[in-house]
Amino acid sequence: MNKHIEIVRCTTKRLSSMSQLSGEAIFTILAKHYTSVRISVVNNLSDLEAIVARNPDLVFWAWSQSRRIRPWVCVTPIKFR
């Protein structure tokens, strides 16, 4: 399927709800069915902005405590094309 999928995780273990191993397993499965699948690590605002700039069709947001980083998390839903 011609779609761009981003799997987003954080390297801070207390914030991430997905291990690197789990992310890689999801990547392997999705890559069989979608033309573009990527695992992205977000640790700061510029990392998040880079994902938005790539304009993915679907984002797996694997953070368990994103509200703790409120100073830079966008609270308004981002509408992708």
C-alpha positions in Angstrom: 0.0 0.0 0.0 1.4 3.4 -0.9 1.4 5.0 2.6 4.0 6.5 4.9 3.9 5.1 8.4 6.0 6.6 11.3 6.6 4.5 14.5 7.5 7.1 17.2 9.3 6.3 20.4 11.5 7.9 23.0 14.9 6.8 24.3 13.8 7.8 27.9 12.4 4.5 29.2 9.9 6.0 31.6 8.3 8.0 28.7 8.3 5.3 26.1 5.6 2.6 26.0 7.5 0.7 23.3 10.9 -1.0 23.5 13.3 -0.9 20.6 12.7 -4.6 20.0 8.9 -4.1 19.8 9.3 -1.2 17.5 11.5 -3.3 15.2 9.0 -6.1 15.2 6.1 -3.7 14.3 8.4 -2.2 11.6 9.1 -5.6 10.1 5.4 -6.5 9.8 4.3 -3.1 8.4 7.2 -2.9 5.9 5.7 -5.9 4.2 2.5 -4.0 3.4 3.4 -0.3 3.2 5.9 1.4 0.9 7.4 3.6 3.6 7.8 2.7 7.2 10.2 4.4 9.6 11.0 4.2 13.3 11.6 7.7 14.7 13.0 8.6 18.0 11.7 11.9 19.5 13.6 13.4 22.4 13.1 17.1 21.7 11.0 19.6 19.7 13.2 19.5 16.6 12.8 15.7 16.4 9.0 16.1 16.5 9.1 18.9 13.9 11.1 16.6 11.6 8.3 14.0 11.7 5.6 16.6 11.0 7.7 17.9 8.0 7.8 14.3 6.5 3.9 14.4 6.6 3.2 10.7 7.4 -0.1 9.2 6.6 -0.2 7.4 10.0 1.8 7.8 13.2 2.2 5.2 16.0 2.8 7.3 19.0 4.4 5.0 21.6 4.7 7.3 24.6 3.1 6.5 27.9 3.6 9.8 29.5 3.6 12.5 26.9 1.9 15.0 29.2 5.0 15.2 31.3 6.7 16.9 28.4 4.0 19.5 27.9 6.3 22.5 27.2 6.9 21.2 23.7 4.1 18.8 22.9 1.5 20.1 20.5 -1.9 19.9 22.2 -3.8 20.8 19.0 -4.3 17.7 16.7 -2.1 17.9 13.6 -4.1 17.3 10.5 -2.1 15.5 7.8 -3.1 15.4 4.1 
